[in-house]
Amino acid sequence: MSFSSETLLATLQDLPTPTGYCVALSGGLDSTVLLHAMAVLRESLSVPLRALHIDHGIDADSARWGDHCAALCADLAIPLDCLRVTLHERKAQGLEASARQARYAAFDEALDAGEMLLSAHHRDDQTETLLLQLLRGGGVHGMAGMPLVRQLGQAYLARPLLGVARAELLAYAQSQGLRWIEDPSNLDTRLERNYLRHRLIPQLEQRRAGQAKVLARSAAHFAENAELLDELAAVDLAACADGEALMIPALLRRSPARQRNLLRFFVRQAGLPLPDHRRLQAILDDLLPAAADAEPRVSWPGAELRRYRDRLYAMPPLPALPEAGWQQEWDGQEVLRLPGGLGDYRLLPQQGGLAPSCLQGQVLTIRLRGGGERLRLPGHAHHASLKTLFQQRGIPPWQRARVPLLYLDGVLAQVAGFWTEAAFAVAQGERGYMLRGMDTQ
């Protein structure tokens, strides 16, 4: 069966009903066909239709591509937004991954709540994705390929052409007299995906016709298996979770295969990139069996796992702390913006905390822990070290080093979000102020 606007409509009707459709328009064959077919369907749609073009600035002709997309949308009377993104290429990622990351960040920012972004990935793209994952030793989730629909922030991302071959899209474009842009980089067979597209897959098709369709069906099988593994991981997570951490003793009671499955699920749920096989094995061999008082970690690009008191924490890599002896004066009125990703803070009213009279006309000083700090809590006769107080609260060491300390006249007056020195505290039952991070309010 050849591709038509009617087959596209049938696919859309099986997807969630959005507040609007937005076509991701590159100007190439695939997205041009998708845009045209959506324009044909416009009267059948119950929600608005628009397009979005991302200019990565990689190619010298990228501005011309934007002009082409603008002219195409003008001919079809479809609103278009063109966005320019800045790439931050990292050696571990490469240019293609950096472009994808920037593109999806721009999509997330530009889409309205409930809107559905339509991407023109097709069946041949799904085949290439499966083969790439096989060659890279990917797991079941990787070989599941691209899903038909998923959440993208508060919006949706859908790929309604996944069941359509590229040859069908080409036939549609030729029958409709459409014009599109050919990205010269798509012919560079030094890139893995292009090598598969132009060399390997044609040989497979020549050897056995219909191979691309069979491989796409395999991706669907992997997707079903991945869903089952996620259901099992969700059961294990419920049994092993302690807030945002995993309880290591409970994790170790699972089989090694279930441990690996849960760890991958735990990292994905935290919105972090997955560890490769070597890092995952290091978690099992080195991090999980470590002594209860040890503080090991396993890191990989974009993420790390840390252990504290039989709890496992997943997080982005922590930024470097300011140099030793760092301090910052503050008037206590404006938002306190700390360096190095430490966050923004304000003095907020609450029961207990700093007495307002202690803040009048004072210049406050903000520092980080240097070691040896002590505090006397209200109602206590003796001072206690911050190390002891943090240990009693079960605060992991990497968090302690990032908690701002507020000083008055060189004396430690408050530990942000935790404790106030008795000498500066309001009487019991009275209202005072606590320094708190703005993202924890």
C-alpha positions, 0 to 999 in steps of 0.5 A: 500500500502506497503512502497517502494523506489518508494513511497518515490520518489513520495513524494520527487517529490512533495517537493521543489527541493533542492541543495542536500539531507542529511539524519538525521541518528540515526541508528535506524529502521526508519532512516536506512530504509530512508537511504537505500531507498534513496540509492536505488533512488540515480541514480534517484536523480539529486542532491548529497546525504549524511548523518549526525549523531548527537551524543548527548553523553547521552547514554554510547553506543552512540559512538558505534551508531556512528560506526554503522552509519559509517559502514552502510554508508560505505556499501551504499557508502554514505558520512557521517558526525558525529557531537558531541553536548553538551547539556545544560539542563535547568530545565524548558526544560528537557533532551529531549527538550535540546537534540532536541534543540542541535540537530537542532542547529547542523543541522542548522550549518551543512547544506548547503544553499538550502540543504534538511535534511530528517528526518524519522518521520512517521505516528505513530510519528505524532499520538503520537505528536497529542496526546501529544499536546491534553494531554498538552492542546496545541493549533491548531498549536501544534495539527497540528503536524509536517509539511511535509516540512519547512525552517531550516535556509537557508536549508529545513527540510522534513519528507517524511515518514509522510504518512507511518506507522512504521509497513510498515518500519519494513516490508521493513527493514526485506525484505531488511535484514537491521540491526539497533540499538534499543535505550533502552530509547525508551522502558522507559514508564516513558517518555510520548511519550513512554507511548503513543507508547507502552500502550495507542495507542495499546489499541486504535488500539485494540478498533478500528482498523485504529485509528492511521491513523484517528488521522494523518488525524485529524492532517492534518485538524488542520494544515489547520486550523492553516494556516487559523489562520496565514493568519488572524494574518498576516492581523492583524499584518499589521494593528497593527505593528510599526516596530518591535513592536505592537501598543497596541491601534490597538491590543485592537480594535480586539476581544479577540480571535484575540488578542490571535491569533495575540500575538502568531503569533507575538511571533512566528515571532520573533523566540521565544517560545510561552507563555502558557495559563497562561502567555498569559492571563497575557498579556491580563489582566495585560500588555495590560491595563497598564497605558501608562507610565508604564513599565510592562513585562510578562516573560516565559522561553526563551522569554518576552513581554515588553510595552513602550509608547503603544508599545509591544515588544517581545524579548529573556530575557535580560541578567543581566547588569554588576555591578554598577560602571563597566567601561572598558578602550579601545584603540579605535583601536581593536574591543570593546567586552562588557560583559554580551551579550552587543555586540561588537562595533567599531569606524566607520567613518561617517558624524559628530561624534567625531573629529579624533584629540580628539582620538589621544593618548587617552585612552578611557573609556567605561561605562554604564548609572548610572543616571544624565549624561548630554550632549550638542549637537552640535549647542545647547547652553545648556546641556540636560540629557540623560534621556530627549534625550532618551525619545525624541527619544522614546528609551525604558528604557531597551535599554537605560541601555545597550547603551555604553557611551564613555568618554575622560579624564572622560568627557562624549564624545559620546553615542554609535550610537546616540549623540556626545558631542559638545566639542569633535565633528567635525565641521558641514559637516566634517567627524568624528567617531561614536561608533556603534554596529557591528550587526547594521552596 
